[in-house]
Amino acid sequence: MTVHAQRQAHAGSQVTANGTLLNSLFSMLLTITAIVAFVIALLASAVVAYGLYYQDQVYPGVQAIGVDIGGVSSSQAQAALDERTSTYLTRDIVLEYEGQSFVTTPETLGATFDNERTVERAYEFGRSGNWWADSRDWLDSLIFGHDVGVVASVEPVAVEAYLSSIANEVAIPPTTPTFQLNSDGQLEITQSSAGLGIDSTEVMSELRSEFSSLGEGPVQISTVTLDPAYDEEALAPMQERVSAILEDEFVMEYGDYQWALDAHLIDSVLVITTDPSTGETELTANTERLSRYIATVAAESGADGRDARVRWNGESYDVNPSVDGWTINVDDSVELVEAALLSGEHRVELATDPVEPAITTAAADRAADFGNDLVNSRFELTWDEGETDLGGSVIAAAMSFENNTDTGEIVHRVDVSELTRYLSSIKGNVDVEPVNADLRYFNGEVVVQSEESYGLEMDREASAQAIADAVEAGEDRAEITVNEAAPDVTAAMAGEIEIREMLSFGETYYGGSSANRAHNVEHATRLANGALVPPGGTYSFVDSIGGEISEETGYAPGFGIEAATDGGVTTVPSIGGGVCQVSTTVFQAAFWAGMPIVERNWHLYWMPIYGQDPSGMTGLDATIATTAGLDFKFENTTGDWIAIVASANGNANRFEIWGTDPGWNVETDGPHISNRVSASSETVVEESDEFAAGTRIQVESAHDGFDVEIRRWVYNNNGDEIDSLVLNSTYQPASNRVLVGTGN
């Protein structure tokens, strides 16, 4: 009992002690709780104060792509991001595929950044409305920082374009089966194979992720497997059809033209297409390739249209009609060939278009009518002193028709040079030669024998142009241009002429000549005496003696040399026989004076009297014949007037050239005689009714024939050569010839 009581007492004391401890502990707990509550209250106040302090700003420690934007305004934050992202756009970014690297820029890939939205996201951080979660984010950003990245996007079109540019190095297109001719010409179906393509959707997703952190890559290029549109089984049903198409060549034709397409060319044109909705295959033709081939054929074939033309047939203008050409119509022919090929045909006629010529028959008819009206009508040429007709044949010879393909018309052209040539042939009908004043030098004085007179001269070039203009205008008349022609020598010149000294002379012997011959020599000498030649003028012996040699002009019958019917020469009765001695004497004077010789003709056979002193030399002769147009001429190049002083005293014929001495020096070489032909000693007797019966006259003596060359050089005071002359003459042998008269 006691023990129990003790235990009970002990327990009571124990309980008392424990109660005291508990009270202490409770008090401590209350204290701690109060402290914690205070701290919590304090922290809560701090959190509230923190939130209120940064209510208009991004919380400290918050970043975007490494740019610290905490504690700054939205506009400041956005400006900082704009600067960072704009620089990033031109930096390199790398894309990779199985060890291959492709470098480009975000800008090329169409990268864009919504920096305004990025700032909004940064501002939204720590503002969920949950104070506990928000305070935890605040604390986390303060201690560790928080990067919200950047809102980035890509332009799909730009990404697709770039991926297309590198597709050849990454992607492998699928291979569809097709028909192919083997080396034996048999049709086979080729094997299909899967391809590999770029998964652009996945690549764009990877790029957006990379751009959000302004990364530089590498971004892995994702790929997908590409199945062919159809397989070998899909072609099996059409193999027989294609074989039938290829078994024979395919012929394109037009008229007589043919172009063949062999099996290989046809095979290259056939195309297998797939219906995307059903997956069924269809045999078609590659019209682009077919068009290129037919265009090549068209370029090498066809026929140009032939233009109509106008031609002169000698009497009138006629027309060569136009002819249409043709050319292949490529587009229409492609449709025809395609349809024929796919239907199993092996021949088709190509489509063509006509090619109209530039110049039609109607245009040529109009031009020919114009020409024929012109040449069949009277075309009149007029001038002040007269008129004449221009024949249609002349117009036809001068006029031509030319095709103008730009306008489609035929135009006429008049050849002015042809008209000028024609006018030269009729100028004698228009021109009136001026007559020089006849000035003569007698006994040391210049005498006016007769006054000059003016003439008329057609301006051929201006007249031809006037005719051409009229023809082209469709007119039937033209006025030609005729100008006054001035004489070379006028009476007024007589007072200006000074004859100072003798320059040279020629002298030949005519003593012993028949009375008629002597008369002719002396008559021609009288007529030639006193002739004056102006500086630069040309002396004409025929003009100096008045032109015609006839009985009417005072000459007597004599003998002259002419070619015989047997190829030789003969001496025959001739009016004015002996005048050639006068022209020879003038020639010798001009030769030794150094005058340039303009025209000189030698006798058919040599006459020895012309080679005698004082001025003669073998080969130094000059014949004239007014009926044959033979003259002797020389040019006056002394720079001053010269005069011909002539005399005949019954024995000698002398011609002197007077003027102003130019100081020339004349040197000669020759004569050099060659090719001598011996004369026959036989006497040739011929009858002539020019002489009375019984008359017997020897008119020719035998002399050898030969060739002779004489050279002459003329030098001025300085020793410079101013003229050189080579005289080559060929003389036939002469006979002993006697004329026997048979006349009354």
ZABA-81480 format. One line per 10 residues: their letters; for each residue x negated, y, z negated of C-alpha. Coordinates in steps of 0.05 Angstrom, whole numbers. Last residue first. Example, Ala and Ser with C-alpha at 12.3 -4.5 7.8 and 13.67 -1.06 7.14 Angstrom:
2
SA = -273/-21/-143 ~ -246/-90/-156 $
***
This chain:
744
NGTGVLVRNS = -764/1229/4479 ~ -787/1181/4426 ~ -832/1121/4430 ~ -895/1150/4398 ~ -953/1104/4380 ~ -977/1107/4308 ~ -1047/1081/4294 ~ -1070/1050/4228 ~ -1141/1030/4209 ~ -1121/1000/4144 $
APQYTSNLVL = -1122/1022/4071 ~ -1138/978/4010 ~ -1095/988/3949 ~ -1114/1039/3896 ~ -1104/1026/3822 ~ -1115/1085/3774 ~ -1131/1089/3700 ~ -1141/1158/3672 ~ -1159/1159/3598 ~ -1152/1225/3562 $
SDIEDGNNNY = -1175/1252/3495 ~ -1154/1316/3461 ~ -1173/1361/3403 ~ -1240/1330/3384 ~ -1274/1374/3332 ~ -1340/1407/3353 ~ -1325/1470/3315 ~ -1313/1510/3379 ~ -1261/1459/3402 ~ -1274/1392/3435 $
VWRRIEVDFG = -1240/1359/3495 ~ -1255/1288/3515 ~ -1245/1256/3584 ~ -1246/1185/3608 ~ -1242/1161/3680 ~ -1223/1090/3701 ~ -1220/1063/3772 ~ -1188/1002/3803 ~ -1204/985/3875 ~ -1179/982/3948 $
DHASEVQIRT = -1229/989/4004 ~ -1218/1041/4059 ~ -1196/1033/4131 ~ -1172/1097/4164 ~ -1100/1121/4168 ~ -1057/1164/4212 ~ -1090/1152/4279 ~ -1042/1186/4329 ~ -1021/1162/4399 ~ -967/1200/4436 $
GAAFEDSEEV = -944/1165/4500 ~ -871/1172/4483 ~ -857/1231/4439 ~ -864/1223/4365 ~ -814/1207/4309 ~ -793/1145/4349 ~ -851/1109/4318 ~ -889/1048/4341 ~ -943/1015/4300 ~ -1015/996/4316 $
VTESSASVRN = -1057/964/4262 ~ -1132/966/4275 ~ -1171/908/4245 ~ -1229/927/4199 ~ -1191/899/4139 ~ -1206/933/4073 ~ -1246/900/4018 ~ -1215/895/3949 ~ -1256/923/3891 ~ -1235/900/3822 $
SIHPGDTEVN = -1276/953/3787 ~ -1297/1026/3792 ~ -1319/1066/3731 ~ -1313/1141/3744 ~ -1339/1154/3695 ~ -1346/1189/3628 ~ -1326/1261/3617 ~ -1339/1318/3569 ~ -1301/1384/3563 ~ -1320/1438/3514 $
WGPDTGWIEF = -1266/1487/3492 ~ -1278/1560/3477 ~ -1205/1581/3479 ~ -1219/1626/3540 ~ -1160/1672/3549 ~ -1122/1662/3614 ~ -1137/1642/3686 ~ -1131/1574/3720 ~ -1159/1574/3790 ~ -1134/1535/3850 $
RNANGNASAV = -1172/1530/3915 ~ -1153/1497/3982 ~ -1212/1501/4030 ~ -1216/1508/4105 ~ -1158/1549/4131 ~ -1166/1600/4075 ~ -1119/1570/4023 ~ -1111/1607/3957 ~ -1084/1597/3887 ~ -1086/1635/3821 $
IAIWDGTTNE = -1047/1598/3768 ~ -1038/1641/3705 ~ -1045/1625/3631 ~ -1010/1655/3571 ~ -1042/1646/3503 ~ -1050/1592/3450 ~ -1094/1549/3494 ~ -1046/1490/3490 ~ -1014/1498/3559 ~ -986/1430/3575 $
FKFDLGATTA = -995/1393/3642 ~ -948/1368/3695 ~ -953/1334/3763 ~ -887/1309/3791 ~ -856/1245/3818 ~ -779/1244/3820 ~ -776/1198/3880 ~ -746/1249/3928 ~ -792/1303/3899 ~ -854/1263/3913 $
ITADLGTMGS = -919/1283/3881 ~ -989/1255/3884 ~ -1046/1270/3836 ~ -1120/1256/3849 ~ -1183/1247/3807 ~ -1198/1174/3819 ~ -1266/1185/3853 ~ -1287/1255/3831 ~ -1272/1324/3859 ~ -1287/1392/3831 $
PDQGYIPMWY = -1344/1420/3875 ~ -1352/1370/3904 ~ -1317/1312/3939 ~ -1271/1259/3909 ~ -1207/1285/3939 ~ -1235/1279/4011 ~ -1244/1205/3998 ~ -1168/1189/4000 ~ -1154/1129/3956 ~ -1092/1086/3968 $
LHWNREVIPM = -1024/1086/3934 ~ -1037/1156/3910 ~ -1042/1170/3835 ~ -987/1196/3790 ~ -997/1248/3735 ~ -951/1271/3680 ~ -964/1307/3613 ~ -1039/1320/3621 ~ -1068/1358/3561 ~ -1109/1418/3590 $
GAWFAAQFVT = -1184/1411/3585 ~ -1198/1464/3639 ~ -1233/1411/3680 ~ -1171/1368/3685 ~ -1126/1429/3697 ~ -1168/1450/3757 ~ -1170/1379/3783 ~ -1095/1373/3776 ~ -1082/1437/3814 ~ -1125/1411/3872 $
TSVQCVGGGI = -1087/1344/3870 ~ -1021/1381/3873 ~ -1045/1419/3935 ~ -1071/1355/3968 ~ -1003/1323/3953 ~ -971/1379/3995 ~ -1006/1349/4057 ~ -945/1316/4089 ~ -886/1362/4076 ~ -835/1323/4115 $
SPVTTVGGDT = -859/1251/4125 ~ -881/1207/4182 ~ -907/1141/4155 ~ -972/1116/4125 ~ -968/1045/4098 ~ -980/1008/4034 ~ -982/934/4016 ~ -928/890/3988 ~ -905/863/4055 ~ -847/913/4058 $
AAEIGFGPAY = -897/971/4056 ~ -903/1020/3998 ~ -907/1093/4019 ~ -960/1143/4041 ~ -940/1208/4075 ~ -949/1240/4142 ~ -929/1307/4171 ~ -866/1343/4189 ~ -865/1417/4172 ~ -844/1451/4107 $
GTEESIEGGI = -805/1516/4101 ~ -753/1502/4047 ~ -702/1479/4098 ~ -754/1432/4128 ~ -757/1397/4061 ~ -795/1396/3996 ~ -747/1412/3940 ~ -770/1446/3876 ~ -790/1519/3883 ~ -866/1511/3889 $
SDVFSYTGGP = -879/1523/3815 ~ -822/1476/3795 ~ -855/1418/3833 ~ -922/1434/3801 ~ -893/1434/3732 ~ -931/1471/3677 ~ -909/1458/3606 ~ -905/1513/3554 ~ -941/1517/3488 ~ -967/1586/3505 $
PVLAGNALRT = -928/1612/3566 ~ -945/1586/3636 ~ -949/1635/3694 ~ -947/1617/3769 ~ -985/1667/3811 ~ -995/1621/3871 ~ -952/1559/3874 ~ -909/1584/3932 ~ -970/1608/3972 ~ -1005/1542/3959 $
AHEVNHARNA = -945/1502/3982 ~ -944/1541/4048 ~ -1019/1534/4058 ~ -1019/1459/4048 ~ -956/1450/4090 ~ -984/1492/4147 ~ -1050/1454/4146 ~ -1010/1389/4151 ~ -969/1416/4210 ~ -1031/1441/4247 $
SSGGYYTEGF = -1067/1376/4237 ~ -1123/1377/4186 ~ -1194/1393/4208 ~ -1206/1438/4148 ~ -1169/1411/4087 ~ -1226/1412/4036 ~ -1211/1411/3960 ~ -1224/1461/3905 ~ -1205/1460/3831 ~ -1218/1517/3782 $
SLMERIEIEG = -1230/1531/3709 ~ -1219/1582/3653 ~ -1219/1647/3693 ~ -1214/1709/3650 ~ -1169/1760/3616 ~ -1096/1750/3632 ~ -1054/1792/3584 ~ -979/1782/3580 ~ -938/1827/3535 ~ -910/1872/3590 $
AMAATVDPAA = -883/1813/3629 ~ -847/1785/3568 ~ -788/1830/3579 ~ -772/1794/3643 ~ -754/1732/3602 ~ -786/1663/3597 ~ -759/1606/3556 ~ -687/1618/3576 ~ -633/1621/3523 ~ -577/1571/3520 $
ENVTIEARDE = -510/1598/3494 ~ -473/1547/3453 ~ -417/1499/3470 ~ -379/1464/3414 ~ -324/1415/3434 ~ -251/1428/3422 ~ -212/1364/3407 ~ -149/1334/3434 ~ -101/1276/3422 ~ -94/1280/3346 $
GAEVADAIAQ = -88/1220/3300 ~ -127/1253/3244 ~ -182/1201/3251 ~ -186/1216/3325 ~ -190/1291/3313 ~ -245/1285/3261 ~ -284/1239/3307 ~ -277/1288/3365 ~ -301/1346/3322 ~ -359/1304/3297 $
ASAERDMELG = -380/1288/3369 ~ -377/1362/3386 ~ -421/1380/3327 ~ -472/1327/3346 ~ -470/1342/3420 ~ -478/1418/3415 ~ -465/1431/3489 ~ -513/1479/3523 ~ -496/1539/3565 ~ -542/1583/3606 $
YSEESQVVVE = -574/1652/3603 ~ -604/1686/3664 ~ -675/1710/3675 ~ -694/1767/3723 ~ -730/1756/3788 ~ -800/1767/3817 ~ -825/1804/3756 ~ -899/1819/3770 ~ -957/1809/3723 ~ -1019/1844/3750 $
GNFYRLDANV = -1090/1821/3767 ~ -1079/1814/3841 ~ -1015/1775/3833 ~ -992/1740/3769 ~ -920/1718/3776 ~ -860/1721/3730 ~ -796/1688/3753 ~ -749/1700/3695 ~ -727/1634/3669 ~ -660/1606/3690 $
PEVDVNGKIS = -615/1576/3635 ~ -586/1509/3651 ~ -511/1506/3650 ~ -487/1449/3607 ~ -416/1423/3611 ~ -413/1372/3667 ~ -487/1355/3656 ~ -469/1341/3583 ~ -430/1281/3608 ~ -479/1226/3591 $
SLYRTLESVD = -504/1260/3528 ~ -431/1264/3506 ~ -429/1188/3507 ~ -490/1182/3462 ~ -460/1232/3413 ~ -395/1192/3413 ~ -434/1130/3393 ~ -471/1170/3339 ~ -404/1195/3311 ~ -379/1124/3301 $
VRHVIEGTDT = -306/1132/3286 ~ -275/1092/3230 ~ -206/1063/3225 ~ -176/1037/3161 ~ -141/970/3152 ~ -97/968/3091 ~ -93/923/3030 ~ -113/981/2984 ~ -173/948/2950 ~ -185/900/3007 $
NNEFSMAAAI = -200/957/3055 ~ -210/920/3121 ~ -250/960/3172 ~ -228/980/3242 ~ -278/1008/3292 ~ -278/1067/3339 ~ -335/1090/3384 ~ -329/1038/3439 ~ -253/1042/3436 ~ -255/1118/3441 $
VSGGLDTEGE = -299/1113/3502 ~ -255/1059/3532 ~ -195/1105/3523 ~ -228/1158/3567 ~ -243/1228/3542 ~ -212/1277/3590 ~ -244/1342/3613 ~ -238/1417/3600 ~ -269/1482/3620 ~ -306/1547/3605 $
DWTLEFRSNV = -282/1561/3535 ~ -284/1488/3513 ~ -235/1431/3517 ~ -236/1356/3509 ~ -170/1321/3521 ~ -149/1252/3499 ~ -96/1224/3546 ~ -60/1165/3514 ~ -75/1091/3521 ~ -135/1094/3474 $
LDNGFDAARD = -96/1128/3419 ~ -32/1088/3423 ~ -73/1024/3424 ~ -111/1043/3362 ~ -50/1062/3322 ~ -13/999/3344 ~ -74/958/3324 ~ -75/989/3254 ~ -1/976/3243 ~ -7/905/3268 $
AAATTIAPEV = -66/893/3221 ~ -25/914/3161 ~ 32/868/3183 ~ -17/811/3191 ~ -36/818/3118 ~ -101/843/3089 ~ -116/820/3018 ~ -98/749/3035 ~ -43/715/2995 ~ -67/658/2952 $
PDTALEVRHE = -11/606/2944 ~ -7/570/2877 ~ -21/496/2868 ~ 6/439/2826 ~ -34/375/2831 ~ -6/313/2865 ~ -10/251/2821 ~ -38/181/2826 ~ -49/125/2776 ~ 18/121/2740 $
GSLLAAEVLE = 21/89/2671 ~ 73/137/2641 ~ 21/168/2596 ~ -25/184/2654 ~ 30/213/2699 ~ 57/258/2644 ~ -12/284/2627 ~ -30/295/2700 ~ 33/335/2713 ~ 27/377/2650 $
VSDDVNITWG = -47/392/2664 ~ -28/410/2736 ~ 21/463/2712 ~ -32/495/2668 ~ -88/491/2720 ~ -50/519/2780 ~ -99/498/2834 ~ -113/551/2887 ~ -87/563/2956 ~ -100/606/3018 $
DVSPNVDYSE = -52/642/3064 ~ -74/658/3135 ~ -77/728/3165 ~ -67/741/3239 ~ -124/760/3287 ~ -94/822/3318 ~ -105/855/3386 ~ -134/922/3407 ~ -133/936/3481 ~ -172/928/3546 $
GNWRVRADRG = -239/898/3527 ~ -211/852/3474 ~ -220/902/3416 ~ -208/867/3350 ~ -164/880/3289 ~ -168/832/3230 ~ -121/793/3185 ~ -152/768/3121 ~ -162/694/3110 ~ -135/670/3043 $
DAGSEAAVTA = -187/636/3001 ~ -184/561/2997 ~ -183/517/2936 ~ -239/477/2906 ~ -298/486/2859 ~ -264/530/2808 ~ -201/487/2810 ~ -241/424/2795 ~ -274/458/2736 ~ -206/482/2711 $
IYRSLRETNA = -181/411/2718 ~ -236/387/2671 ~ -226/443/2621 ~ -150/431/2621 ~ -159/357/2608 ~ -203/373/2548 ~ -150/421/2521 ~ -93/374/2539 ~ -122/317/2497 ~ -70/266/2518 $
TLETEGTSPD = -20/229/2475 ~ -10/158/2449 ~ 33/155/2385 ~ 20/127/2316 ~ 73/119/2261 ~ 58/145/2191 ~ 131/163/2183 ~ 129/234/2157 ~ 58/251/2180 ~ 71/226/2251 $
TTIVLVSDIL = 2/203/2274 ~ -35/220/2338 ~ -77/177/2385 ~ -113/215/2440 ~ -128/197/2513 ~ -175/246/2548 ~ -240/211/2532 ~ -211/145/2556 ~ -191/178/2622 ~ -262/202/2632 $
HADLAWQYDG = -289/132/2617 ~ -239/99/2662 ~ -255/142/2723 ~ -218/205/2742 ~ -217/215/2817 ~ -209/280/2855 ~ -176/282/2924 ~ -168/336/2977 ~ -131/322/3043 ~ -67/354/3017 $
YEMVFEDELI = -73/359/2942 ~ -96/300/2901 ~ -110/274/2831 ~ -130/201/2830 ~ -134/158/2767 ~ -182/100/2770 ~ -154/31/2755 ~ -153/-13/2692 ~ -152/47/2644 ~ -77/58/2641 $
ASVREQMPAL = -62/-16/2637 ~ -112/-24/2581 ~ -78/33/2544 ~ -11/-2/2547 ~ -40/-69/2525 ~ -73/-36/2465 ~ -8/0/2444 ~ 17/-53/2394 ~ -53/-64/2364 ~ -63/9/2346 $
AEEDYAPDLT = -27/9/2278 ~ -64/-54/2258 ~ -130/-18/2264 ~ -113/33/2210 ~ -76/99/2206 ~ -86/169/2177 ~ -153/148/2147 ~ -157/149/2071 ~ -193/205/2036 ~ -226/191/1969 $
VTSIQVPGEG = -231/249/1922 ~ -291/292/1901 ~ -310/336/1842 ~ -364/388/1851 ~ -401/396/1785 ~ -410/467/1761 ~ -482/483/1745 ~ -467/533/1720 ~ -482/606/1711 ~ -433/618/1655 $
LSSFESRLES = -394/682/1644 ~ -356/646/1588 ~ -288/650/1621 ~ -323/643/1689 ~ -345/572/1673 ~ -275/551/1653 ~ -246/584/1715 ~ -299/549/1757 ~ -282/481/1728 ~ -208/490/1743 $
MVETSDIGLG = -226/513/1814 ~ -268/451/1825 ~ -211/407/1801 ~ -163/438/1850 ~ -215/437/1906 ~ -224/362/1901 ~ -277/357/1956 ~ -265/302/2006 ~ -295/233/2018 ~ -275/189/2076 $
ASSQTIELQG = -247/120/2085 ~ -266/79/2146 ~ -232/56/2209 ~ -262/5/2257 ~ -261/14/2333 ~ -208/-19/2376 ~ -237/-49/2440 ~ -221/-42/2514 ~ -266/-82/2560 ~ -312/-46/2610 $
DSNLQFTPTT = -368/-95/2598 ~ -409/-43/2561 ~ -350/-31/2514 ~ -292/16/2528 ~ -265/47/2464 ~ -196/53/2434 ~ -190/88/2367 ~ -194/73/2293 ~ -191/132/2245 ~ -253/152/2210 $
PPIAVENAIS = -246/190/2145 ~ -283/256/2139 ~ -345/256/2095 ~ -350/314/2047 ~ -412/341/2014 ~ -460/371/2064 ~ -408/383/2118 ~ -361/412/2066 ~ -409/469/2048 ~ -373/524/2087 $
SLYAEVAVPE = -305/492/2073 ~ -320/497/1998 ~ -332/571/2008 ~ -267/582/2045 ~ -227/541/1995 ~ -256/581/1937 ~ -239/647/1972 ~ -168/624/1987 ~ -159/599/1916 ~ -178/666/1885 $
VSAVVGVDHG = -207/651/1816 ~ -185/671/1746 ~ -218/694/1682 ~ -191/716/1613 ~ -254/725/1572 ~ -283/686/1513 ~ -251/695/1443 ~ -318/692/1408 ~ -313/688/1331 ~ -368/707/1281 $
FILSDLWDRS = -397/661/1228 ~ -390/700/1163 ~ -344/757/1181 ~ -307/717/1234 ~ -294/661/1183 ~ -272/709/1129 ~ -223/743/1175 ~ -198/676/1201 ~ -186/653/1128 ~ -151/717/1114 $
DAWWNGSRGF = -106/704/1174 ~ -89/633/1153 ~ -71/654/1082 ~ -36/716/1103 ~ 5/680/1155 ~ 29/735/1203 ~ -13/707/1260 ~ -56/770/1262 ~ -126/742/1251 ~ -142/741/1327 $
EYAREVTREN = -88/782/1363 ~ -137/839/1375 ~ -186/792/1409 ~ -129/765/1453 ~ -108/836/1471 ~ -180/853/1488 ~ -181/793/1535 ~ -115/815/1566 ~ -145/883/1583 ~ -207/849/1608 $
DFTAGLTEPT = -168/809/1660 ~ -228/784/1699 ~ -230/766/1773 ~ -272/713/1810 ~ -259/709/1885 ~ -311/655/1899 ~ -356/705/1935 ~ -352/751/1874 ~ -372/694/1828 ~ -436/687/1869 $
TVFSQGEYEL = -466/630/1910 ~ -518/576/1902 ~ -506/505/1925 ~ -548/451/1893 ~ -553/379/1918 ~ -572/326/1867 ~ -507/287/1872 ~ -462/349/1878 ~ -478/414/1844 ~ -450/485/1842 $
VIDRTLYTST = -495/541/1818 ~ -474/612/1800 ~ -517/671/1821 ~ -502/741/1794 ~ -460/790/1833 ~ -395/784/1793 ~ -433/783/1726 ~ -450/857/1731 ~ -376/875/1737 ~ -361/828/1678 $
REDLAAQAQS = -408/863/1629 ~ -388/934/1647 ~ -314/918/1645 ~ -324/883/1577 ~ -355/945/1545 ~ -300/990/1574 ~ -247/941/1547 ~ -275/944/1477 ~ -278/1020/1477 ~ -206/1024/1503 $
SSVGGIDVGI = -183/974/1450 ~ -215/1013/1393 ~ -275/988/1356 ~ -284/949/1291 ~ -299/883/1325 ~ -317/887/1399 ~ -383/850/1395 ~ -398/829/1468 ~ -421/756/1471 ~ -367/735/1521 $
AQVGPYVQDQ = -315/768/1475 ~ -333/778/1402 ~ -297/782/1335 ~ -344/793/1275 ~ -304/852/1250 ~ -229/851/1263 ~ -206/884/1326 ~ -177/951/1309 ~ -110/985/1293 ~ -93/944/1230 $
YYLGYAVVAS = -166/943/1210 ~ -156/980/1143 ~ -88/949/1129 ~ -115/879/1137 ~ -174/893/1092 ~ -128/928/1040 ~ -81/869/1040 ~ -140/823/1032 ~ -168/866/976 ~ -101/869/941 $
ALLAIVFAVI = -95/794/947 ~ -165/787/921 ~ -148/831/860 ~ -84/793/848 ~ -121/729/854 ~ -174/755/807 ~ -121/779/758 ~ -84/713/762 ~ -150/678/753 ~ -164/721/691 $
ATITLLMSFL = -95/710/663 ~ -101/637/675 ~ -167/636/641 ~ -138/671/581 ~ -77/627/579 ~ -123/567/583 ~ -165/593/526 ~ -103/602/484 ~ -80/533/501 ~ -147/504/482 $
SNLLTGNATV = -147/539/416 ~ -77/516/401 ~ -96/447/420 ~ -154/447/374 ~ -111/470/316 ~ -61/417/330 ~ -115/364/331 ~ -139/383/263 ~ -70/379/233 ~ -58/312/265 $
QSGAHAQRQA = -121/285/236 ~ -102/308/168 ~ -38/271/176 ~ -72/210/200 ~ -117/210/142 ~ -59/214/96 ~ -26/155/131 ~ -89/116/131 ~ -93/131/58 ~ -23/110/48 $
HVTM = -34/46/85 ~ -94/32/43 ~ -55/47/-19 ~ 0/0/0 $
***
